[in-house]
């Protein structure tokens, strides 16, 4: 049996002061008060459901050890639960990537697969190859459902594309969460798609129509509908802190989740990298597509970690540690039906992050073993 003592532990029933967390067999066996006076906050291990890779590795490459290196890096940054995200590729390539990632899910190294593409809108393609974008034709949808199997947790979809409604309904029926994203849909179509089953917003604000007071677009619909959880990339690059604050106030932390959208350059320095088939330049932590004329291209994912996202929402957005814990762990776990993680409770997996009063990560425990 292992004991972790902290100043405070954030639990579903409230804050436990001078907390002692007991862990055995990879699970939490007790959380009690009365430990020695300590500093630090214990919060649930972070749940990142949108992550493309790290340390020079894009998830899905046909090299198990390379994928494990990227997983290990994100674990060291607090992501004790992790979905591997792909980008737009030919269907055959996505099937191959799903095979690699599915094995890692079955081995307990990953917790799900998220396909970001190829069913995206050309007008909102962001850092996706326009030549590879497709309508979600029934045959293609079935191939991806079969390739991912139970490991396939989420697909980002431009709901306005031909077959968008049928695809949303079929994927939802198959147990795959449909995320509205990289979409040029207006307010009305966005609302309709939620009725079809779309229940997540992929990186809210990015790759979708902006808010306008006479043409609201999708953002107000996504924030106000209780059936939708919205992702936020809180790196100070994708949106300003006041925008994150607006979204959190509108939807509450019960419907906002922090994600990294991290690409292979995460944990590396400046330089050029690949995102799918496209070349990306990273400078001062910002990743952008390389364009033919040398001008700055679209933002291409991020080099964010969940540790930095947590610290950002506490220090820059003004969230409490409890609110940050909800968005970094509890809300995404609940939305995706991950019942063994997301909260500090007896019987749950012993996935714990320890942060200081500013939200800075201090320790990471996964399945009762300290990994950072």
C-alpha positions in Angstrom: 0.0 0.0 0.0 1.3 3.5 -1.0 0.3 6.7 0.7 0.3 10.2 -0.8 0.0 13.1 1.5 -1.1 16.6 0.3 -2.4 19.8 1.7 -5.8 19.4 -0.1 -7.5 16.8 -2.2 -10.3 17.7 -4.7 -13.0 15.0 -4.4 -16.6 14.9 -5.6 -17.8 15.4 -2.1 -15.6 18.4 -1.5 -12.1 19.4 -0.5 -10.3 17.1 2.0 -7.7 19.1 4.0 -4.4 17.5 5.0 -5.4 14.6 2.9 -3.9 11.1 2.9 -4.6 9.2 -0.3 -4.0 5.4 0.0 -3.4 3.4 -3.2 -3.1 -0.3 -3.6 -3.4 -2.6 -6.6 -3.5 0.5 -8.9 -6.7 1.9 -7.2 -7.6 4.4 -4.5 -8.4 2.5 -1.3 -8.9 5.5 1.0 -9.0 9.3 1.2 -8.8 10.6 4.7 -8.1 13.8 6.6 -5.5 14.2 9.4 -2.2 13.7 7.6 0.8 15.8 8.3 0.5 19.4 7.3 1.6 19.6 3.7 1.3 21.8 0.6 -0.1 21.1 -2.8 -3.4 20.0 -4.2 -4.3 16.4 -5.3 -6.6 16.5 -8.4 -7.7 13.7 -10.7 -5.2 12.7 -13.4 -5.7 14.7 -16.5 -7.9 13.3 -19.4 -6.7 14.5 -22.8 -9.2 13.4 -25.5 -7.6 15.3 -28.4 -3.9 14.7 -28.9 -1.9 14.0 -32.0 1.5 13.1 -30.6 4.8 14.4 -29.1 8.6 14.1 -29.1 8.8 13.9 -32.8 6.1 11.2 -33.1 2.7 11.4 -34.6 0.2 8.9 -33.2 -0.5 6.0 -35.5 3.0 5.6 -37.0 3.8 1.9 -37.6 6.3 1.8 -34.7 4.9 0.7 -31.4 7.9 2.0 -29.4 7.6 5.4 -31.0 4.0 5.7 -30.0 4.9 4.6 -26.5 7.5 7.4 -26.3 4.9 10.0 -27.2 2.5 8.5 -24.6 5.1 8.5 -21.9 5.9 12.2 -22.6 2.2 13.2 -22.2 1.9 11.0 -19.1 4.8 12.9 -17.6 2.8 16.1 -18.2 -0.2 14.8 -16.3 -2.2 13.0 -19.0 -2.9 9.8 -17.3 -5.8 9.1 -19.7 -5.1 9.8 -23.3 -6.9 9.5 -26.7 -4.7 9.4 -29.8 -5.9 11.7 -32.5 -5.2 11.3 -36.2 -5.4 13.9 -39.0 -6.9 13.7 -42.5 -5.3 10.9 -44.5 -6.5 8.5 -47.2 -9.0 5.9 -45.8 -6.5 3.1 -46.2 -3.9 5.0 -44.2 -6.4 5.7 -41.4 -7.3 2.0 -41.3 -3.6 1.2 -40.9 -3.3 3.8 -38.1 -6.4 2.5 -36.4 -4.8 -1.0 -36.3 -1.7 0.4 -34.6 -3.6 2.5 -32.1 -6.3 -0.1 -31.4 -3.6 -2.5 -30.2 -2.3 0.1 -27.8 -5.8 0.7 -26.5 -6.3 -3.0 -25.9 -2.9 -3.1 -24.1 -4.0 -0.3 -21.8 -1.5 2.2 -23.0 -4.1 4.5 -24.7 -7.7 5.0 -23.8 -9.3 5.7 -27.2 -8.9 6.8 -30.8 -10.1 10.2 -32.2 -10.3 10.6 -35.9 -10.0 14.3 -36.9 -10.9 14.0 -40.6 -11.3 13.2 -43.4 -15.0 14.3 -43.2 -14.2 18.0 -42.8 -15.2 21.2 -44.7 -12.7 22.7 -47.3 -13.7 26.2 -46.1 -12.6 25.3 -42.5 -9.9 22.8 -43.2 -7.2 24.4 -41.0 -4.1 22.2 -41.1 -5.7 19.4 -43.1 -4.9 18.5 -46.7 -7.9 19.7 -48.8 -7.2 17.2 -51.5 -8.0 14.3 -49.0 -11.2 15.7 -47.6 -14.3 13.5 -48.2 -18.0 13.3 -47.7 -18.9 10.8 -45.0 -20.3 8.2 -47.4 -21.9 5.2 -45.7 -19.2 2.8 -47.0 -16.4 5.0 -45.6 -18.1 5.4 -42.3 -18.5 1.7 -41.9 -14.9 1.0 -42.8 -13.7 3.4 -40.1 -16.1 2.0 -37.5 -14.8 -1.5 -38.3 -11.1 -0.4 -38.2 -11.4 1.3 -34.9 -13.8 -1.2 -33.2 -14.5 -0.4 -29.5 -11.3 1.7 -29.4 -12.8 4.3 -31.7 -14.3 6.9 -29.3 -14.8 10.1 -31.4 -14.8 11.4 -34.9 -14.7 15.1 -35.8 -17.2 15.8 -38.6 -18.3 18.8 -40.7 -22.0 18.0 -40.2 -23.1 20.0 -43.3 -21.4 17.7 -45.7 -23.4 15.4 -47.9 -24.4 12.3 -45.8 -23.7 14.3 -42.7 -26.9 13.5 -40.9 -26.8 9.8 -41.7 -23.2 9.6 -40.7 -23.8 11.4 -37.4 -26.7 9.1 -36.6 -24.8 5.9 -37.6 -21.7 6.8 -35.6 -23.7 7.7 -32.6 -25.6 4.4 -32.9 -22.2 2.6 -33.0 -21.1 4.3 -29.7 -18.8 6.8 -31.3 -19.0 10.4 -30.2 -19.6 12.8 -33.1 -17.7 16.1 -32.6 -18.8 19.2 -34.5 -15.7 20.7 -36.0 -13.8 22.0 -39.1 -17.3 23.0 -40.2 -18.8 25.9 -42.1 -22.3 25.2 -40.7 -24.5 28.1 -39.7 -26.6 28.4 -36.5 -29.5 26.4 -37.8 -27.5 23.5 -39.2 -25.5 23.3 -36.0 -28.6 23.1 -33.9 -30.0 20.4 -36.2 -26.8 18.3 -35.9 -27.1 18.3 -32.1 -30.5 16.7 -32.6 -28.8 14.0 -34.8 -26.4 13.2 -32.1 -23.4 15.6 -32.3 -22.4 16.2 -28.7 -18.9 17.6 -28.7 -17.3 20.8 -30.2 -13.8 20.2 -31.5 -11.6 23.1 -30.4 -14.3 25.6 -29.9 -13.8 28.8 -31.9 -11.1 27.3 -34.2 -12.1 26.1 -37.7 -15.7 27.3 -37.5 -17.6 30.5 -38.2 -17.0 33.3 -35.8 -19.7 34.9 -33.6 -21.5 37.9 -35.2 -24.4 39.6 -33.6 -26.6 39.2 -36.7 -25.1 35.9 -37.9 -24.5 34.0 -34.7 -22.9 30.9 -36.3 -22.3 27.7 -34.3 -20.5 29.0 -31.2 -23.6 30.3 -29.2 -25.5 27.2 -30.1 -22.7 24.9 -28.9 -22.2 26.8 -25.7 -25.8 27.0 -24.8 -27.0 23.5 -25.5 -26.8 21.2 -22.5 -26.2 18.2 -24.8 -22.8 19.6 -25.9 -19.3 19.6 -24.3 -16.8 22.0 -25.9 -13.1 21.6 -26.1 -10.8 24.5 -25.4 -7.1 24.7 -26.3 -5.9 27.0 -23.5 -2.4 27.9 -24.7 -2.9 31.7 -25.1 -2.4 31.2 -28.9 -5.7 29.7 -30.1 -7.7 32.3 -28.2 -7.2 35.0 -25.6 -7.9 34.3 -21.9 -11.0 36.5 -21.9 -12.5 34.2 -24.6 -11.9 31.1 -22.5 -13.5 32.9 -19.6 -16.6 33.7 -21.7 -16.9 30.1 -22.8 -16.5 28.7 -19.3 -19.0 31.1 -17.9 -21.5 30.3 -20.6 -21.2 26.5 -20.5 -19.9 26.0 -16.9 -16.9 23.7 -16.2 -19.4 20.8 -16.4 -19.5 21.2 -20.2 -16.0 22.4 -21.0 -13.0 20.2 -21.4 -9.3 21.1 -21.7 -7.5 19.5 -24.6 -4.0 19.9 -26.0 -4.4 19.2 -29.8 -0.7 18.6 -29.4 1.3 17.6 -32.5 4.6 15.8 -32.9 6.7 18.9 -32.1 5.4 18.9 -28.5 8.3 18.5 -26.2 10.7 19.5 -28.9 12.2 22.8 -30.0 11.7 25.1 -33.0 11.9 23.5 -36.4 10.0 21.8 -39.2 7.7 18.8 -38.6 5.1 16.8 -40.4 1.4 16.8 -39.5 -0.1 14.1 -41.6 1.1 14.9 -45.2 1.7 18.6 -44.4 4.8 20.4 -43.3 4.6 22.5 -40.2 7.0 25.2 -38.9 7.2 25.6 -35.1 8.5 28.9 -33.8 8.3 30.0 -30.1 5.8 27.2 -29.4 3.4 28.1 -32.2 2.9 25.6 -35.0 1.8 26.8 -38.4 1.6 25.3 -41.8 4.5 25.9 -44.2 3.2 27.7 -47.3 4.6 27.9 -50.8 5.3 31.6 -50.6 6.7 31.6 -47.2 3.9 33.5 -45.5 2.5 32.2 -42.2 0.0 29.4 -42.7 -2.9 28.2 -40.6 -2.2 27.2 -37.0 -1.4 23.5 -37.0 -2.4 22.0 -33.7 -0.3 23.0 -30.8 2.7 22.2 -28.6 0.6 22.4 -25.5 0.6 19.9 -22.6 -2.3 19.4 -20.1 0.1 20.6 -17.4 0.4 23.9 -19.1 -3.3 24.1 -20.0 -4.2 23.5 -16.3 -1.7 26.2 -15.2 -3.0 28.6 -17.8 -6.7 28.4 -16.8 -5.7 29.0 -13.2 -3.2 31.7 -13.7 -4.4 33.5 -16.8 -8.2 32.7 -17.0 -8.8 33.0 -13.2 -10.3 29.6 -12.6 -10.1 27.9 -9.2 -8.2 24.6 -8.8 -11.5 22.8 -8.5 -12.8 24.3 -11.7 -9.6 23.4 -13.5 -9.8 19.9 -12.2 -13.4 19.5 -13.6 -12.3 20.7 -17.1 -9.0 18.8 -17.2 -10.4 15.4 -15.9 -13.9 15.1 -14.5 -15.9 16.5 -17.4 -14.2 14.8 -20.3 -14.2 11.4 -18.4 -17.9 11.7 -17.7 -18.8 12.8 -21.3 -16.9 9.9 -22.8 -18.1 7.3 -20.3 -14.8 6.7 -18.7 -16.1 5.5 -15.4 -12.8 4.5 -13.8 -11.1 7.8 -14.0 -11.8 11.5 -13.7 -12.4 11.8 -10.0 -10.6 11.0 -6.8 -12.8 8.4 -5.2 -12.3 5.1 -3.4 -12.4 2.3 -6.0 -11.3 4.5 -8.9 -8.0 4.0 -10.6 -5.2 5.7 -8.7 -4.5 8.4 -11.3 -3.5 11.6 -9.4 -1.9 14.9 -10.3 -0.4 17.1 -7.6 -0.4 20.9 -8.4 0.6 23.9 -6.4 -1.5 26.9 -5.6 -0.8 28.4 -9.0 -1.8 25.2 -10.8 1.7 24.2 -11.7 2.2 20.5 -11.9 4.4 18.9 -9.2 3.7 15.2 -9.3 2.0 12.6 -11.5 0.7 9.2 -10.3 -0.8 6.6 -12.7 -2.4 3.4 -11.4 -0.7 4.1 -8.1 2.8 4.5 -9.5 4.6 7.8 -9.6 5.6 8.6 -13.2 6.7 12.2 -12.8 
